Amino acid sequence: MFSRSAAGFMRTVATLQTTGFVALSRLPTPDCVPGLSRRSAALCRASPPPPPGDTRRARSPSGDRQMPKKQKVKLQPAGGAAAEEASGPVGRDKSGAVTIAVHVKPGSKHNSITGVSAEAVGVAVAAPPADGEANAELVRFLAEVLELKRSHVSLDKGSRSRDKLIRVDASLSPEEVLRRLREAAG
């Protein structure tokens, strides 16, 4: 137990030493700290102070690295840039299935498609957003609008969000799906 605290002390000293807060001559020698492991003593001796004016962060032996930022993945519409205008929120995923970006408004009086924009299809669902009821009702309603079996329409992403990605496993093209959605929107 004592060797852990001595190792922690030496890590703190090494950190202070690398950031320039403690002069090297004022540090205790590893021999004067009882219970210090050989590794901690080597760490203390191996980390010289940075040159004056160096503002970089000291790296710990465990490799204090920052994780790369997560990049947003955009849905690729079928057919390139020309089809991007025509398809809007409808596209294909990597496996070739048709996907629909949906913005859901749960708790409405009745099910309806409120609009089709370039970003998403607005859908009002007459089910509360609790226990997955709105998700189930959304899948059932979209299957009805697209004139497909319920088993061909599934929720791909966004089970706890208002912005969802619906997957359509049928032989419909993205253009046909978009046409049916726009007809239902009126």
N, C-alpha and C positions, 0 to 999 in steps of 0.2 A: 504494500500500500504506500509506503514511504517513497519507493522508487518511482511510482507514478507521479507523485506531486513534484519530485525533483525533476523528472523529465518534463513535466508541464512548465515548471519554472524555467528550465533551460530553453524550451521552445519559445516562451515569452521573451526571454533575454535575447534569443537569436532573432526574433521578429523585431524587437526594439533595435537591435544592432543593425539589421539590414535596412531599417527605415531611417537610421541616423540619429535616433534619440539618445542612445547610450554610447559613450566613447568606449573603444575597445580596451583601453587601459583600466577602466573602472570595473570591468566585468570580473566576477569571481572565477577563479580557475576551476576546472572540473574536479580537481583533486580535493578542493575545499568543501564540496557539496556531498555530504554522505548519502550513499544509496543511489548515486547516479549511474545509469547503465552506460556501457561503452558506446552504444549507438548515439545516445544523447550527448555524450562528451564529444564524439566525433562531429555531430551536427553543430555543436557550439564552436568548435575549432574551425570547421570547414566553411562557415559563412562569414566572409569578410564584409566590412561595412561598405555601403555604396559610395560612389564619389559624391562630393557636395553638389547639390542642385538636382540630384536624380530623384524624380517624383514617382517612379514606377512602384507598383505595389509589390511587397515581398511575397514570394511564393512559398507556400508551406510544403513540407516533404510529401504530403498526400496529393499534391497536384491541384491546387485551388484554381480550377478553370471554370470559365463561364460557359453555360450551355448555349448552343446556337439558337437563335430566335426561330420560332416556328413560322413558316411561310404559309399564306393562305393559298389554297388550291382552287383555281377557277374551273368551272364546268365547261368543257369543250363542246360546242355545238357541232352537229353533224354538217359536214360539207364546207368548213372553213369560214372565212369572213363574210362571204356572200350569204351564207345560210344563217349567220349570226343575227342579221336583221329580221329574217323571216321566222326563225325559231324562237327567239326571245328566251323565256325561262325553260324551254324544252331542249334537251340535248341527249347525247349518248355517253355512257360511262365507258371505262376501259374494256369491260366484258361485252360491250355492244348493246346492252339493254337501254331502253329509253328512260330518261330521268326527267322529273318535273320539279322545279324549285317552287315551293308553296309557302305562302304566308297565311297562317291560320288565325281566325278570330273565333275562339270557342265561346260557348254560352249564348249564342244568337237564338233568335226565335225559330228560325228554320234554316235548313241547309241551302246554300247558294254559292255560286261563283260570283264574287263581287267585282272582279276585274282581272285583266291580263295585261301586265306591264312588261317592260324589258327585263326586269329583275326577277319577278315572281308572279305566280298566279294567286290572287287573293281569294280565300275560301272562308265563308262563314259556316260554322258547324254548330248544330243545335245539341251540343252535349257539353257537360262541364269538364274543365281541364283537370279532372281528378281520376286517379286509378287507371289511366290510359283510355278512358271512355271517349275522349275527343279524338284520339289517334285512331281508334277502331271505327268510329263514325266517319272520319275523314277518308279512310281506306274504302269503306263501304260506299260512300257517296261518290268518290272518284271512279270506282269501278262501274257504278251505275251510269255516270255521265259519259264515260268512255265506251260504254256498252261491252264490258268485259266481265269475265268471271272474277269474283272477289279474290281468288287464289292467284290471279295474274298481277295484282296490284299489291305492293307492300311498302312499308315505311323503311327507308334505307338509313336516313340520318335525322337527328333532331327530335328524338322522342320526348324531350323535356323542354323544347324550345318552340316558339311560334313559327320560326323559320325551319322548314323541313325539306327533305329531299325524298321524293316518292319514286319508286322503281316500278316500271311497267315491263313485265316479262311476257310480251305478246308480239305478234308479227306486225304491229303497227309501226309506221315510220314516225319520226318526230314531227313532221309536217302535218300528218293526219291527226296526231294527238293534239297538236296546237289548234287545228281547225275545229275539232270537237269541243275543246275547252272554250274557244271564242264563241261558238254557237250557243253553248250553255250559258255564257255570260250575257248574251243578248245584245 
